[in-house]
Amino acid sequence: MPSMSANNFSRNSYHNHPNQTKGDFFARKQKIEQQRKSLPIAAVERRLVEEVRNNDTLIIVGETGSGKTTQIPQYLFKGGFCRDGGIIGITQPRRVAAITVAKRVSEECGVPLGQKVGYAIRFEDVTSGLTKIKYMTDGLLLREALLDPYLSKYSVIIVDEAHERTIHTDVLLGLLKNVQKARSKCISEAVNTDHNNSNNGHASDGRIDNQNNGILKPCQAKKYNPLKLIIMSASLDARVFSEYFGGARAVHVQGRQFPVDIFYTHKPETDCIDAALITIFQIHLEEGPGDILVFLTGQEEIESVERLIHERLRQLPECNRKLLTFPIYSSLPSEKQMKVFMPSPAGYRKVILATNIAETSVTIPGIKYVVDPGLVKARTYDPKMGVDSLIIVTTSKAQALQRSGRAGREGPGKCYRLYQESFFEKLTDSTLPEIKRCDLSNVVLQLKALGIDDVINFDFIEKPDRTAIVNSLWSLYLLGAVTEENKLSDVGYQMAKLPLDPVYSKALIVASQFGCLKEMLICVAMLSVESIFYAPREKLEESRNALKSFASPDGDHLTLVNVYRAADEFFQKNNMVNSKEKAEKSLRKWCKDNYINSRSLKHARDIHSQILRNVEQMGLRVTSCEDDMLLFCRCLAAAFFLKAAVKQPDGAYRVTLSGLIVQIHPSSVLFRAKPECIIFNELVHTNHSYVRNVSRIDYLWLVELAPHLYALQG
Ligand SMILES: Nc1ncnc2c1ncn2[C@@H]1O[C@H](COP(=O)(O)OP(=O)(O)OP(=O)(O)O)[C@@H](O)[C@H]1O
């Protein structure tokens, strides 16, 4: 093992715009005021507001930490952009950023969160009638467009961190371009519109009047102001966005608040984990105070680095052990995620072990050092096989820049890149847009529901792979969402209304016909959250035993239903004799005793209530199949027939549609039972192809219940 001093870094000074006045000794409010004033963006407040006034679309590129996300919405509010009742909406690619930035801005404005400043993410809306500055995920705004195609309540929409090019951002850009055109046209032409049609382009049942491939009809001129659109990032290629928006103006905000020194290694590193550990300890033992943020590829890597840090700490003298670790990754319960934002106790140094969830937008107080091995786990999708793979790839330059930008937000910072400078030069400028590497069924369904029938010719900023679109259309057709004429069917329209993946939406519709919607609602809610079961490495045996008490011989779906019902029964019993708070506290203890992730369960309960409301509004029949498990398993086959697999002589499984050979994931209750035929919800590729969330079915049910696919296969 290399010694702790093995990492040698060459220094590459990065930026120097020191402006470190920080009112440590003032009261918090004064300190915040001071901080705001010292942000580079504060110097150009007036100019920026003018630019927005003069341009309907504006691209703003400014260094990380310069104040774009937190300040621009406040400047625009002050500049009168909400005067006519309009809202300023800011989209973020990640939930954690939407939440934490909204919290910060509400604090800066001195108002409780959810009033003037709020946030909305899927299944969580912290806004009110008073909200004027609304942070949200890009996916959420996309769903809002389904109900309100003109996004009429917004006067300004800011697409932040556009360089990330998430699938939702790309689709949003196309929609926003459309909305903007329609709203401007309303004003300039003041066309003679049908004043009786108060639903603005929606047919009487709420559907978009789809005459012209989603191009919105000019609407009542008096009703809308033009939509101001701002595209923002620290690291985007302004030219691409400007061209897409017909030569939109781009402005660059110069300067950063604090410098970040970048260091590279002299030699290539062969073991990234070891190199990261060495660097963490170098910083801890040799550098001044300040917390450390380390970028790792996933939960497993984070857990092993955390374990190794604790092992190495034990070898150090007592006085050097004041180092605390905090993990953050997407499936971590959010109360644990939020712990990274708490200040470290006096005398201690915090090490945050993060995936790229902490890469953009967020400010983690106390971070002075960033350790960046230059790797990221990226999702890729093979449309032919229907396989989602998570593979480790090198970051782009844009990602490296974002990562280093997490330091230097409260004072000068340092970023240690665990690769050579020559390697950095070879990195691609930006990451491959998600739309080019993801399953598109959900997007295609949403676009169709928005009236865009010809998805292939939709004005994407960058066209997705044609095969991927065609395959998504094929799956939607098999699910009954799209007709043979390539139109959205009634079922498809119902599916698009639900905030779920198309297969899950379809499962709810099928279950109402089978008479087991109560069970399917639970099942879908539980499948929509990550990591219901909690299996700490040191208590694997105990957690497995706990799982056995809920396990159903029919598979993971009924096991999830059993967990949910047991928890609900426990809660209801307690709630009869105790207050709700006490009953919730007991439920958390029950979860802990049963190795269940209480936050995920709570999330599932919330999702359950929301989708229950949704299906009731849609008029679906919510009944239970009681003890008729056979009926429920048949329903699973009817709902999830697109993902079925048959056992092979060697115990592996052959996926019926693609022919791919897969294994049942060890976390499944059917891992050992190995039934003849299964349906599953998830196919992941790590070192093997695994299927997760698996249930036992009879192959003949597929032929009977999905004849359009299986009768042909014989
Ligand atoms: N939660 C917070 N706690 C303390 N300071 C904060 C917080 N959020 C923001 N700040 C301060 O405000 C500055 C500007 O943050 P902001 O997110 O607006 O920058 P940005 O230009 O959008 O950066 P990025 O491109 O990295 O998203 C930060 O550098 C930091 O000094």
PDBQT file of the ligand as one rigid body, heavy atoms in Angstrom, charges set to zero:
ROOT
HETATM    1  N1  LIG A 801     -26.873  27.184   2.182  1.00  0.00    +0.000 N 
HETATM    2  C1  LIG A 801     -25.922  28.105   2.147  1.00  0.00    +0.000 A 
HETATM    3  N2  LIG A 801     -25.176  28.387   3.242  1.00  0.00    +0.000 NA
HETATM    4  C2  LIG A 801     -24.203  29.309   3.208  1.00  0.00    +0.000 A 
HETATM    5  N3  LIG A 801     -23.881  30.025   2.117  1.00  0.00    +0.000 NA
HETATM    6  C3  LIG A 801     -24.597  29.806   1.017  1.00  0.00    +0.000 A 
HETATM    7  C4  LIG A 801     -25.639  28.829   0.954  1.00  0.00    +0.000 A 
HETATM    8  N4  LIG A 801     -26.139  28.824  -0.290  1.00  0.00    +0.000 NA
HETATM    9  C5  LIG A 801     -25.449  29.754  -0.977  1.00  0.00    +0.000 A 
HETATM   10  N5  LIG A 801     -24.529  30.338  -0.199  1.00  0.00    +0.000 N 
HETATM   11  C6  LIG A 801     -23.577  31.394  -0.591  1.00  0.00    +0.000 C 
HETATM   12  O1  LIG A 801     -24.042  32.008  -1.781  1.00  0.00    +0.000 OA
HETATM   13  C7  LIG A 801     -23.053  31.863  -2.821  1.00  0.00    +0.000 C 
HETATM   14  C8  LIG A 801     -23.752  31.765  -4.162  1.00  0.00    +0.000 C 
HETATM   15  O2  LIG A 801     -24.462  30.555  -4.275  1.00  0.00    +0.000 OA
HETATM   16  P1  LIG A 801     -25.274  30.220  -5.597  1.00  0.00    +0.000 P 
HETATM   17  O3  LIG A 801     -25.798  28.834  -5.420  1.00  0.00    +0.000 OA
HETATM   18  O4  LIG A 801     -26.263  31.284  -5.853  1.00  0.00    +0.000 OA
HETATM   19  O5  LIG A 801     -24.135  30.278  -6.694  1.00  0.00    +0.000 OA
HETATM   20  P2  LIG A 801     -24.166  29.783  -8.200  1.00  0.00    +0.000 P 
HETATM   21  O6  LIG A 801     -23.504  30.824  -9.015  1.00  0.00    +0.000 OA
HETATM   22  O7  LIG A 801     -25.548  29.401  -8.591  1.00  0.00    +0.000 OA
HETATM   23  O8  LIG A 801     -23.244  28.528  -8.121  1.00  0.00    +0.000 OA
HETATM   24  P3  LIG A 801     -23.319  27.122  -8.924  1.00  0.00    +0.000 P 
HETATM   25  O9  LIG A 801     -23.022  27.423 -10.364  1.00  0.00    +0.000 OA
HETATM   26  O10 LIG A 801     -22.258  26.336  -8.267  1.00  0.00    +0.000 OA
HETATM   27  O11 LIG A 801     -24.706  26.567  -8.710  1.00  0.00    +0.000 OA
HETATM   28  C9  LIG A 801     -22.239  30.656  -2.404  1.00  0.00    +0.000 C 
HETATM   29  O12 LIG A 801     -20.953  30.679  -2.954  1.00  0.00    +0.000 OA
HETATM   30  C10 LIG A 801     -22.219  30.804  -0.907  1.00  0.00    +0.000 C 
HETATM   31  O13 LIG A 801     -21.237  31.762  -0.533  1.00  0.00    +0.000 OA
ENDROOT
TORSDOF 0
